[in-house]
């Protein structure tokens, strides 16, 4: 009898937590294929003699590896980039910006 009551109490507690703790939406930034006509975040960058063009979609934050950013097109995404100096810079959606003389060295990016 005692084991049954303990089991019922455990299930009741689990059910109560399931009902009362809201499950917010899960977001994960994705590195996606750059395609014309899409409104992805698009970043042109360079590091160690290599150049790259990368696109991202969905909300979240990811490491950018300390690459130097030459140009950003936010598409329909609000962006914060975190540079290697510890500063954060917000760039609103539908913005295109280039850094021809002093590109930032970016540690991570976050789509809001």
Order of alpha helices (4+ residues) and beta strands (2+ residues): alpha-beta-beta-beta-beta-beta-beta-beta-beta
